[in-house]
Amino acid sequence: MEPRFQAAFKAMEELEKGAIANPDEGRMVGHYWLRNPKLAPNSFLRLQIENTLEALLKFSNDVVSGKIKPPSSPEGRFTQVLSVGIGGSALGPQFVAEALAPDNPPLKIRFIDNTDPAGIDHQIAQLGPELASTLVIVISKSGGTPETRNGLLEVQKAFREAGLNFAKQGVAITQEKSLLDNTARIEGWLARFPMFDWVGGRTSEMSAVGLLPAALQGIDIKEMLTGGHLMDEANRTTVLRNNPAALLALCWYWASDCVDMVVLPYKDSLLLFSRYLQQLVMESIGKEFDLNGNRVNQGLTVYGNKGSTDQHAYIQQLRDGVHNFFVTFIEVLRDRPPGHDWELEPGVTCGDYLFGMLQGTRSALYSNERESITVTVEEVTPRSVGALIGLYERAVGIYASLVNINAYHQPGVEAGKKAAGEVLALQKRVLAVLNEASCKDPVEPLTLEEVADRCHATEDIEMIYKIIAHMAANDRAIIAEGNCGSPRSIKVFLGECNVDALYG
Ligand SMILES: O=P(O)(O)OC[C@H]1O[C@H](O)[C@H](O)[C@@H](O)[C@@H]1O
């Protein structure tokens, strides 16, 4: 493997110097500069990074100290953060909050990371009157992701209904001049922080995306950056056996007949690490074509929660069942902060049990020829979490070089987004057809075939059935009579005729 690793190290060196490492999108890949701005290929980019960090540190200090206040909160200071974002604009902040937020953070954080109305209602309801002291951070690199836009519109509606001025409590993190950036600027939001073209969503935890929410929770973000920076330095050696990320990538390569990567941190606070890694690894490595255009269908499937909890769920299959995986144990040496430990049996602490479970599971898997990797950290601190993120970011990049793919684009994601847009367009046509039939006197109930026919979408009859079932279940003026289980029996009409829509 040595020559291939040397080629991968060379590619990484070029990337760090500002090469267009994401060729299809014509972009540089600069997340390593975030923790060492001196590496940035020019002083303009270096200053952008440094100024953003300085500005966000100042902003978060002012919010935490109460210098920046919500306009109409009885507490007189912000007490909650509501983060609205999805994918790379949520997973890092969620992981870091779970891993590092103190028990009583200066601001508590909640997330809206979906366009599920019930989920959004739940978050807003939980805030209750504290909405008045909630800082809403809307995060979207592109500034146009529909789920995030919907979350924003829902939150703004809640603010209106509570008689609050959203702009005074809203912060945007997005690329300059994106739709979100323009909205925030025109509406005069409290603050805006930039995302950079050359940082991908899934590697944005150490940009404003991850750092601002973390700082507001009282997490030492400089330490996170230091951890990332130190890890990057270790990963720059071209001596394979001394390079942690390269060794990790080598293990993945060695195990690559086993495409399932089971990540098991034995530490509750690292529960969301595998969820975070799911995007980082799967969106980076899961590719149809290699860089030469050959179909390769690469991929590594990441899952896992935490040990020892998962031992009581699926380790049975790992030990005895289908052998298509390798496990990564994340071992944390420090059980608890010093001075709190006690022996619940002579010579044995609670943490000794956790340790025993990890080692026992590792041995039990090995005895049945199931291999594993162990990543050991001394304790869960901002520095070690920064280092873990840095380790996996670099391992993904190196592995991508080994299998000759572009780790930094995500062409497959577009297909689902486009199809979702088509479904919503079809829904509008269905409504128009139903409206026309429902405006007749007498009303003309239609079968699904008739709806499909009038929509000129006979191929899409199944989707039309789904659209009607969904709308009928949601008090949407649609009346569907018949038996859901036998779609042919269904007849549909609208409860009222919308004359404007008919002629509009
Ligand atoms: O930050 P945004 O532009 O809103 O993007 C959020 C997410 O959108 C897509 O699903 C991309 O595949 C992800 O990589 C990205 O993290």
The ligand as an SDF file (V2000), in Angstrom:
LIG
                    3D

 16 16  0  0  0  0  0  0  0  0999 V2000
  -26.3830   23.6730    4.8210 O   0  0  0  0  0  0  0  0  0  0  0  0
  -27.3640   23.4300    3.7290 P   0  0  0  0  0  0  0  0  0  0  0  0
  -26.9820   24.1170    2.4620 O   0  0  0  0  0  0  0  0  0  0  0  0
  -28.7610   23.7820    4.1660 O   0  0  0  0  0  0  0  0  0  0  0  0
  -27.3320   21.9030    3.3930 O   0  0  0  0  0  0  0  0  0  0  0  0
  -27.7450   20.9010    4.2740 C   0  0  0  0  0  0  0  0  0  0  0  0
  -27.4240   19.5570    3.6590 C   0  0  0  0  0  0  0  0  0  0  0  0
  -28.0520   19.5320    2.3900 O   0  0  0  0  0  0  0  0  0  0  0  0
  -27.8360   18.4240    1.5410 C   0  0  0  0  0  0  0  0  0  0  0  0
  -28.5790   17.3580    1.9560 O   0  0  0  0  0  0  0  0  0  0  0  0
  -26.3860   18.0460    1.4200 C   0  0  0  0  0  0  0  0  0  0  0  0
  -26.2770   16.7900    0.8240 O   0  0  0  0  0  0  0  0  0  0  0  0
  -25.7010   18.0320    2.7610 C   0  0  0  0  0  0  0  0  0  0  0  0
  -24.3270   17.8380    2.5670 O   0  0  0  0  0  0  0  0  0  0  0  0
  -25.9350   19.3250    3.4920 C   0  0  0  0  0  0  0  0  0  0  0  0
  -25.2820   19.2900    4.7120 O   0  0  0  0  0  0  0  0  0  0  0  0
  1  2  2  0
  2  3  1  0
  2  4  1  0
  2  5  1  0
  5  6  1  0
  6  7  1  0
  7  8  1  0
  7 15  1  0
  8  9  1  0
  9 10  1  0
  9 11  1  0
 11 12  1  0
 11 13  1  0
 13 14  1  0
 13 15  1  0
 15 16  1  0
M  END
$$$$
